[in-house]
C-alpha cells in the first residue's frame, strides 16, 4: 500500500491537540507499516519535526513563501500527491483534497467546522481575521467531508455529532481515540516535585484545573466548601493563554487561586502528580485528552458529564453537569476529605489511562486505510 499523509502541522511550529495527534500517530504508524510505502507531505515554513525516518518513508517538502502558500497547498497539494501514485491519502487536520485516483481519509476531530456558519461565527470573536478564518475552515471542511471516502474522528460522541450535522454515511465514520503520550506518568521523586513547588512558589495543597475550561463553576463550587477545607489549599489554574476569563483573575486577586501561564510539559506532569484532584468541568469536548493525562499521572479526576467526557473517563472519574456547582462541591469535598476515595479514583484512573496508547491508535488507523481500499 502506498500511503500519503498531510503532515504540515509538523513543519509549522504549532502546538495543540491536532499537532499532538499527528506528531504521535505518524511515528507509531511508521513502526507498524514495514510492508508499506509512506509519503509525508510537509512544507518549508519551519524545520520538519520528525527525524531518523526509515528509507521506506519519503518526505516531500512543499515550498512555503508566505501565508498564501498554505492556501495554495490546501487546494493544489493533490498535484504532488498524484505524482506519487498513492492508494490512500490521509488528511488528519479536518480537511484536505486528494487526487481522484486515491482513496481519501479525513480525520474530522469534531463537528465544529461543519456546523451552520452562523453558529460557528456566533461562538467566536467578531473581528475580521477570525470571521474570515472561521468561514474558510467551514467551507473547506464541508467540501472535503462531502468528497471523502472515510471519516475518522475521536469518539462516539463526535461521530454522532458529525452524522447529525452532515449527510455523511454514519457507517463510514470511525471513532479512533487519542491517547496520553508516554511521558505522562506519575512522578514520585520528592526532589523533582519539591523543585517544581519551589520554582512556582506553591506552599499549599492544591486542586488543579484548566483556566480555559469553565473555571467559573469551579470557583462557585470552591466557595461552597467548608472553610476548614479551603483554608489549607488553593485552586491552581494553568492556561496556554494569558487571558482566561476575568473570574480567574478575580479568584487570584482574592487569594484562593493561582494562575500559571504556559507551564512546561514536564512541570505540568509534576503538577498532575501532586494535585489532590484535577477538575475539568468543560462545556464540550470532542475527546478530552486532559482527563486521561491526569489519570496517567495519578490525579483523581472530577469532570463534567458533557460531550465525550463520560465515554473517555469510563467510570474512573466523578462526573457532574458542567454548571452544577453544588454537585461539583460535593465531589471536591469527598476527594479532599477522604483519602480512601482519592486512592480509589487514583487506581481507577491508572487502569483507565493504560487502556489507551498511540500504538493502538495507529493500528486502528492502518485498519481504516485497509478498509477504505476495499470499499467500492
N, C-alpha and C positions, 0 to 999 in steps of 0.2 A: 504494500500500500504506500502511496506517495501522499504525505500529509503536509498541508501548508497551514501555518498559524500566524495570524497578525499579532506581533508582539511589540508594537510601537510603544506601549506603556513602559517597556524596559529600556527605551532609549530617550525618554523624555524627562527623566529626573523627577518622576511623580511619586506620590505616596497615597495611601488609602486602600480601600477594600479591593478594588479591581486590580490595582497593581500587585497587591499581595497574592491574589488569586492566580494571576499569570506567572508571577515570579516563583510560585510554589508548584503549581501543577505541571508546568512545562518541563522542568528538570526531572520530576517524578515520571512523567510520560516518556521522556527520553530513555530513562532506565528500563522501561517496560517494553520498548519497541526495537529490540535488536534486529528484528526481521523486516523493519520498515524504514523508508527514507523520509526524513523530516526536513521541511524547509521553513525557516523562521524569517519573517519579514519585519525588520526594524527600519529605522532611518538614522540620519546622521546628526540629529539635533543635539544629542549628548552621546557619551560613550555607552556602548551596549553592555548591559549588566552581566550577562552570562559569560562564563569563561570555561576554558578547557572542555570544549564540546567534542564528542566523538566525530570521526570523519563522515559518518552517515548523516550527520546534521549539517545542513547548509544554511548559512546566514546571508540573507540578501539585505544590504543596506541601501535604502532608497534615499535619494538626495533631498535634504531639507535646507531650504534657504531662508525662509521666513514663515510666519504663521499661516500664510496662504498655502504653503506646501502641504500642511496637514489636510486641508480641504481637498486639495488636488488628489492626494493619495486616497482619501476616503472614496472618491468616485472612480479613480482610474488605476488603482492598485491591481485590478483584475488583469491588466495587460501584463504585469510582471508575473502574476500567478499563472496565467495561461501558458507562458513560455516554459514553465516547469512541469507541465502535463500532470497536474495534481489529480488525485482521485477524490480527495476530501479537503476542503478548506474550512478552517475554524476561525471565527471572529469572536474572541472572548470578552469584548468590551461593548456589548449591547447592539452593535450594528456593523455591517460590512457587506460589500457586494463582490461576489466571486465570479469567476468565468463560467460560461454556460456549461462547459464540459465536466465541471467538478461538482460534487455534492457540497452544499453549503450548510454548515452547522453554526448557529449563533448562540452564545451564552447571553441571555437576557436576565440580568441579575434581579430585576423586579419589574413591576408593571408601570413604574412612574413615567417613563418616556413615551409610553403608548396610551396614556390617559388622554381624554379630550384636552386639547391645547389650553382651553380656558381654565381647566383645573390645574394644569401644570403651572401656568403663569400666576394663578392666584396664590400658590404656595411659595413663591419666590419674590425677592426684592424687585421693585418695579423700575430699576434703572435699565437703560437701553442695552448695555452689554449683556446683562443677564437675560433679558427678554429675547434678544436675538439668539443667544446660545441655546436657551431652552426650546425655542422654536426650531432651530436647526436640528437639535438632538431628537426632538419629537418626530420630525418628518423623516430623518434618516432611519430612526429605529422602526417606525411604522412601515416604511418602504422595504427595509431589509427583512423584517418579520414576514411580510407578505410573500417574499420570494424564497425564504429559507426552506430547506428540506427537513431540518430537525432543529428544535429549540432545546437548549439546556437551561435550567435555572437552578436556584439554590435550595429550594424547599418545596414541600407540597403546598404550603400556603401561597408561595409565589406562583406556583403552577396554576392554582385556582384563580388567582387574580389576573394572570396573563390570559387565561382562557376566557375569563369574564369580559375583558376589555379588548379582545381581538377576535377575529374569525378563524384563528389558527386551530387546527385539529388537536384537541387535548391529548389524543393518543400519541402525538408526535412532540409532546413537551415532556422532558425527562428531568426530574429533580436529581441533582448531583450535589451533595453538601460540601461545604468548605470544611476546614479543619484548623486547629491551632498549629502553629509551627513548633518544631521540636524544642526550641529554646524556652517555650512556656512550660515551666515545671517549677515545683515548689523549691524555694531556696531555704535551706536550713542553717547555713553558715552564719553564726551570730555576728561575726566581724563584718561580713558583707552587708547584713541587714543594719547593723549599727552605723556603718558608713553612710548608707542612704538616709537614715534618720538624721545624722549629724549634718549632712550637706543640705537637707531641706528643713532643718530646724524643727523636726517633729518629735515632740516630747511625750504626747499623749497617745493613748489608744485611738484608733480611728476607723470609721466606716468609709469605704472608697466608692466613688461614683463618677460617672462621666458628666461633665458640666454642660454638655450639649444635649443630653438625653433626659428631657423633662425634669430639670432639677427642682422646680417649684414644689412638686408633690412631695419630694423627699424632705424639703425644708419644712413644709407643713407637718409632715409626719414626725419630724425630729422634735418640733415644739410640743407634740402630744406626749412625748416620753416622760417618765418620772424624772424630776430634777436629779435624783441620785444616779441615774444612768447617764444623763447628759453632762454632768459636771466633770467627769473624768475622761471625756473623749470629745473628738471633733468629727465633722464631715470633711473629708479630704477629696476635693474635686480635682480632676485632671481634665485638660482640654487641649485639643490640637489647634485651637484658635484663641487669641487673647480677648475675644469679645463675646463671651457667653451671655445669656440673658441677665438683665440687671439684678434679678433676685439673687444670683450667685454673689455678686459684689456686695449686695446688702447683707448677706449672711456673713461674708468675710469681715465686713466693717463691724458687724455686731459681735464678732469674736468667737463664734462657734463653728466657723468653717475656714478652710484654706483653699487657695486655688493654685495649682501647679500647671503652668502653660508649657506644653510640649516636653514633658519629661522623656528622657531617652527610653528606648525599648527595655534595656537592662534594668533601669530604675523602676519602670512600670511593673516588670515581673517581680521585683523585690517588694513593691507596694502591694500587689495582689497577695504575695506570700505572707505579709504582715497584717493585712486587713482583717478586722473582726467580721466584716461582711462586705460583699460587693453588691451594690444596689443599682439596678438597671431598669428603671420604670419607663422604658421607651414607649412612645406612642405607636410606632410602627417599625418593623424590621423585616427586610427580605430574608435575612438569615439570623443575625445576632451573634456574630463570632465572639464578641467580648464575653458572653456568657460562658462559652467553652474555655476561653483563655483564662478566665478567673478560676473556673473549676480545676483546670490543669495545674494551677498554682496553689490550690488548696483553700481558696476563699469560699466560704459559704455564700451562696447566691440567693438574692431576693430580687425578683424581676416582675415585670408586667405580664399579663396574660394575653397580650395582643400580638397580632401578626404571627410570625413563625416562632416566637419565643417558647411557647409551651412545647412545640414539636422538637426544638433544639434541646431544651432543658431535660426533656424525657423523664420527668418526675424527680429530678435531682435538685430542684430549687423550690423555694417558697414563692408562690405567684399571687398577684393581686391586680385588680384593674389599675390602669395607668393613672387614674385620677382619684383613686380611693385611698386618701391619706390615712384614714383610720385603720384599714386593714394593713397598710404598709407599716404603720407604727406598731401594730401588734406583732407582725413578723420580726421587726427590728428588736422589739423587747424580748421575744423568745430567743433569738440568736445571741444577743448580747448578754442576757442574764442566765442562760442555760448552757453550760459548756458541753453537756451531752448532746443537746440539739445541734450545736455548732459542729461537733465532731461527726454526728450522723450525716449532716449535709456535706461536710468535707469529704467523707468517704464515698457518698453517692456521687459527688462531683468528680472525684478522681476516676471512678468507674465509667461515668458517662463520657468524660473527655477522651478516655482511652479508646472509645469506640470509633473515633474519627481520626483519619490520617490522610495526608496528601497522596500517599501511595494508593490508598483505596479510592480516593477521588480520581486520580489519574487512570486507574484501572477501569472505572465506570465510564470515563470519557472515551477511552480507547474502545470499549464495547459499543459505545454510541457511534463512533466512526464506522465500526464494522457493521452495525445495524443499518446505518443510513445507506451504505453501499448496497445492501440487499433490498432496499426499498425500490419499488418500481418507479 
